[in-house]
Amino acid sequence: MTMDVAGEELADRVRALLTFDAVVEEKRMFGTRAFLLDGHILVGARSGGVLLVRVDEQHGAELVTRRGVAAAVMGPRTMGTGWLDVAPEVLVDDADLAFWLDVAREDASRER
């Protein structure tokens, strides 16, 4: 599965906002451009400009009620509330995207 233009553009935006974190690694995984922190997926840029966000399950249960947010779907499987898909229409500016990157980083730091 190849990434489309919207996914590549989102990956560029994520990369630009995460450049301050030298420990962030970028990998292609499951048709997603994944950004990892200490070996764990933080976020992923997906086809269509959808942002995959890894969060704490309880926090995800709250966040999934926000406009443009849904439990992530990978292939035939809907993931739990620890994996969210954030629609491109709610990622219009960098402040919106930075909010989700911060959420993912905060939840990742709690898990360690």
C-alpha positions as CSV (number, residue, x, y, z in Angstrom):
1,M,0.0,0.0,0.0
2,T,1.5,3.3,-1.1
3,M,1.0,6.6,0.5
4,D,-0.9,9.3,-1.4
5,V,-0.1,13.0,-1.7
6,A,-2.3,14.0,1.3
7,G,-0.5,11.4,3.5
8,E,2.9,12.6,2.3
9,E,2.0,16.2,3.0
10,L,0.8,15.3,6.5
11,A,4.1,13.4,7.1
12,D,6.0,16.5,6.1
13,R,4.0,18.6,8.6
14,V,4.5,16.0,11.4
15,R,8.2,15.8,10.7
16,A,8.6,19.6,10.8
17,L,6.8,19.8,14.1
18,L,8.7,16.9,15.7
19,T,12.2,18.1,14.6
20,F,12.8,19.3,18.2
21,D,12.7,15.7,19.4
22,A,15.9,14.2,18.3
23,V,14.8,10.8,19.6
24,V,11.9,10.5,17.2
25,E,12.4,7.9,14.5
26,E,10.5,7.6,11.3
27,K,9.5,4.3,9.7
28,R,7.1,3.0,7.0
29,M,4.7,0.5,8.6
30,F,1.4,-0.9,7.5
31,G,0.9,1.7,4.7
32,T,1.5,4.5,7.3
33,R,4.5,6.8,7.8
34,A,5.0,6.1,11.5
35,F,6.8,8.4,13.9
36,L,8.3,6.5,16.9
37,L,9.5,7.7,20.3
38,D,11.8,5.3,22.1
39,G,10.7,2.6,19.7
40,H,6.9,3.1,20.3
41,I,4.6,4.5,17.7
42,L,3.6,8.1,18.6
43,V,1.6,9.1,15.5
44,G,1.4,8.0,11.9
45,A,0.6,9.9,8.7
46,R,-2.0,7.8,6.7
47,S,-3.4,7.9,3.2
48,G,-6.0,10.7,2.8
49,G,-4.1,12.9,5.3
50,V,-5.5,11.0,8.3
51,L,-3.4,11.2,11.5
52,L,-3.1,8.0,13.5
53,V,-2.6,8.8,17.1
54,R,-1.6,6.4,19.9
55,V,-3.0,7.4,23.3
56,D,-3.8,5.9,26.6
57,E,-7.0,3.9,26.3
58,Q,-8.9,5.9,28.9
59,H,-7.8,9.2,27.4
60,G,-8.7,7.9,24.0
61,A,-12.3,7.1,25.2
62,E,-12.6,10.9,26.0
63,L,-10.9,12.1,22.8
64,V,-12.9,9.9,20.4
65,T,-16.0,12.1,21.2
66,R,-14.3,15.1,19.5
67,R,-15.3,16.1,16.0
68,G,-13.3,14.4,13.3
69,V,-11.9,11.7,15.6
70,A,-12.7,7.9,15.5
71,A,-11.3,4.7,16.6
72,A,-8.6,3.7,14.1
73,V,-9.4,1.0,11.5
74,M,-6.6,-1.1,10.2
75,G,-7.6,-3.5,7.5
76,P,-10.8,-5.3,8.6
77,R,-10.1,-4.5,12.2
78,T,-11.3,-1.6,14.3
79,M,-8.7,-0.8,17.0
80,G,-9.5,0.1,20.6
81,T,-9.6,3.6,21.9
82,G,-5.8,3.5,22.3
83,W,-5.5,4.2,18.5
84,L,-7.3,7.1,17.0
85,D,-7.8,8.3,13.5
86,V,-8.0,12.1,13.2
87,A,-9.6,13.4,10.0
88,P,-7.7,16.0,7.9
89,E,-10.5,18.5,8.2
90,V,-9.7,19.0,11.9
91,L,-5.9,19.2,11.2
92,V,-6.1,22.3,9.1
93,D,-3.4,24.4,10.8
94,D,-0.2,23.5,12.6
95,A,-1.8,24.4,16.0
96,D,-4.4,21.7,15.4
97,L,-1.7,19.2,14.5
98,A,0.5,20.2,17.4
99,F,-2.4,19.6,19.8
100,W,-2.5,15.9,18.7
101,L,1.3,15.5,18.7
102,D,1.3,16.9,22.3
103,V,-1.5,14.5,23.3
104,A,0.5,11.5,21.9
105,R,3.7,12.6,23.6
106,E,2.1,13.2,27.0
107,D,0.3,9.8,26.9
108,A,3.5,8.0,25.7
109,S,5.4,9.6,28.6
110,R,2.8,8.3,31.1
111,E,3.2,4.7,29.8
112,R,6.9,4.6,30.4
